[in-house]
Amino acid sequence: MERMMKVGLWGCGSMGRSLARALMATGEADLVAACDLEPRAAEQVAEESGAEIVPSAPALLDYADLEGVIIALPPDLHATAVIQAAAAGMDIFVEKPMSTTVASCQEMLDAVRRHGVQLMVGQVLRYYEPYRSIQRWQAEGRFGQLYAAAIWRVTDGHRASSAHWRASRARSGGYLLEVGVHELDMLRCLLGRPQSVCAAARKVTSQEREWEDYIALQIRFAGGGAATYEGGAGSYARRYGFRLYFQGATLLSDAAFDRDALQLYGPDGDPIDVPEPGFSAVHPVEAELHDWLAALRGEVPVPIPGEEGMASVALAEAAYRSAASGEVVSYKV
């Protein structure tokens, strides 16, 4: 059996606790140190994992024999934290979004390259079923070329607390970076490099959260594909689904995270069976951390490096520019 790696956690909120549990579930690493400005948050992680609570970020990064650090802070703090961890020679896993601007993502990449460390971004939707299997089927050429896609994910933000950092667009990056970056990343995975985006956004409800009530994107891709994305926090009904248009099949779901809701239709319009092998039973967060640990051991390349995280932030940033200007915006990164 491989020896247990030693990992630290910087940020012990809800996502930090989820990552801590998933790390332990891999059976490949121990969470040995944890740090958070809120003592109770760090205590909860320590109680569950046996990690030592350290008083500060410098103390965490200087912890003896630490082999990697998980950063699960609010998005506006990601850049500073990653740059500090890279300077300490630490390999890094940072929760999505990579950061709130392309410029800060570039600073993170520069620091990682300068100090020769590895960075993985937690775009975990790639590990969720049925998306994970759909990516595999596409790589296998099961249904021919994917030429168009539509994803919608609308939520009810009316009961959100205005005191939480997620309520602030400056801190969270707004709906597209706190929520929609998952789907924007998936569209990039499936359709390749974006070429341009046209977006429209509205904020009309009285909810205290600064997220957009409604935002819609039309995206053209360099390879000829097209996609739409519909999101926002102003819906009174939560809905999350997709349609994927392959040359040889249409895949659709009205409940994206329910693998049993996936439907496939062939060229004759009749339903077709889900290809074998079946869906993965591994928890998505555990799966992404397993791959991160494998990369730290030198067994595989980092599966979602910083360049990938920055590319998805760039798509969200282009969409916000388009929504503000009313014009089609070229994608640049």
Phi, psi and omega in degrees: 000139177299146176293155179283129178280158181251121186233146175249157180238125178246099184113109189244030175286200185299318179288324177299318178294321178298317179294322178298315180296317181294322178300313180294326181293337178295333185070016184245351185209154172252137170274109189258341183210145181218146184220135175202148178292336178265109184305320183295325178297315178295323179297320180298317178296317180298319180297324182278330189247342186082007179293152174276134175280126178250150192281345187203165177297315177302322179294323178295313184290343178259007184295138187300129172065018178292133185253349179189159180227137174261125180252116182231054179264169171304147188304327182290350179258356184299315185299310180300317182294315180296319179297319178294317181294320178297319179296333177276002178078024187262134169285145197228140163243121179243134180294155177286159345293157181307316175196186184263352178217154175296322181300317180288327174300318180296321176298321177296314179298318179300318181293318180297317179292319182298322185261000174067037179247169180259144179228128173240140179255134186279060174279076193289344180302333178299338183260354179277139170276146006271004182302320182300314180290323178300319177297321179294315179300321179296316179298328179279351181073030185299320189240013183080197185288138170274121184247346179200156181208153173222130176229136176231137179212095181248142185231169178258106181258012190287337181260010183289145178280134179285348182277341183281148182299331180296337181289340183269125177294324180296323183276320185267337185094003181082181186301319185295329181266328180279328181240301189295341180299335175300307184287325176296320176296318180295319178298322176296318179300320187275326189245354175092207186286127175294154176248315180204162180218142174236126187225154173224140182222148177226144172226103186231337183283168183269008180300146185285334179297138183277000179298156176295139173289326181209135175213133182230139182235142165242124187238131170257143182246150185299332181277003177103352180283168179219153180208155170238148174226133178235127182212187178134163184251015185261007182275145173271357177229125178282130178220138182212112181205182181203160168227132180236123186256098173267161179297329185252000181192157170245129178249132181214155178206140173260004177212085195303326183273359177262104184299332180286346180275351181292131177238141179236136179231136179271181184300336179273001179087000180268151177298147174235159184283151173295131181298154172266154358288168185284189184287152178289141178265357182285136178299135185304317182292322175297319181296317181292324179287328172302315180292323177297314180296322177298322177294321178295328178281356179082016183275331181216160172292159175300122187290328179228080184287173183302327179300324178290317178299318180294324181297323179287323174297322180296324179292318177296319180296319177296322179295318178295323177296320179295316180298324181286325186264339185076015183242159172289132183245133176287142178278129178222139174206000000 
